[in-house]
Amino acid sequence: MDTPIITLPQEIPGVGVSASDAARLSMKSAGINPEDPQGVGGLTAQVMQSLKSQGIDADPMMVKAMVQQAVKSSPLIQKATDPVIL
């Protein structure tokens, strides 16, 4: 009498990627900074530079809060391009 043999598929154990890590990698590949997804840091630096060029010394934290509020209230167009019609 033959002995029944059970065969199981072999799996190679490996390190998985969590959902948050996958989302972070997806954001980075799309050119979005996960720590500053709305780009508030870059906009704040631009506003601070503009204010300094006008001789205005502003509090960076206050400017950042105002830029964050502006970004949340309405989308800002940072770059506009004209369509090319061929």
C-alpha positions in Angstrom: 0.0 0.0 0.0 1.4 3.4 -1.0 1.7 6.1 1.6 -0.1 9.3 0.6 2.3 12.2 0.2 1.1 15.8 0.8 3.0 18.4 -1.1 2.8 22.1 -0.1 4.0 25.0 -2.2 7.2 26.5 -0.9 7.2 30.1 0.1 10.3 32.2 0.5 10.0 34.3 3.6 10.8 38.0 3.0 10.4 41.4 4.4 7.0 42.9 3.4 6.2 46.5 2.8 3.5 48.1 4.9 0.8 50.2 3.4 2.2 53.4 4.7 5.7 52.6 3.3 4.1 51.8 -0.1 2.2 55.1 0.0 5.3 57.0 0.9 7.2 55.4 -2.0 4.4 56.2 -4.4 4.4 59.8 -3.3 8.2 60.1 -3.7 8.1 58.5 -7.2 5.4 61.1 -8.1 7.8 63.9 -7.0 5.8 64.7 -3.8 7.6 65.2 -0.5 5.8 63.0 2.1 6.8 65.3 4.9 5.4 68.4 3.1 2.8 67.0 0.6 1.2 70.4 0.0 4.6 72.1 -0.7 4.1 74.6 2.1 7.8 74.7 2.8 8.8 75.8 -0.7 6.1 78.4 -0.9 7.0 79.7 2.6 10.6 80.1 1.5 9.5 82.0 -1.6 7.2 84.3 0.4 10.0 84.9 3.0 12.4 85.8 0.2 9.9 88.1 -1.4 9.3 89.9 1.9 13.0 90.2 2.7 13.6 91.8 -0.8 11.0 94.4 0.2 12.7 95.0 3.5 10.0 93.3 5.6 11.2 91.2 8.5 8.5 88.7 9.2 8.2 85.8 11.6 8.8 82.5 9.6 6.3 80.5 11.7 3.6 83.1 11.1 4.3 83.2 7.4 4.2 79.4 7.3 0.8 79.3 9.0 -0.6 81.9 6.6 0.7 80.0 3.6 -0.7 76.7 5.0 -4.1 78.4 5.5 -4.0 79.8 1.9 -3.1 76.4 0.4 -6.0 74.7 2.3 -8.6 77.3 1.5 -8.0 77.4 -2.2 -5.7 75.6 -4.6 -2.8 77.8 -5.8 -1.7 77.7 -9.4 2.1 77.5 -9.1 2.9 77.0 -12.8 0.7 77.7 -15.8 1.5 76.6 -19.3 -0.3 77.4 -22.5 -1.5 74.4 -24.5 0.3 73.7 -27.7 -2.0 73.1 -30.6 -0.3 71.3 -33.5 
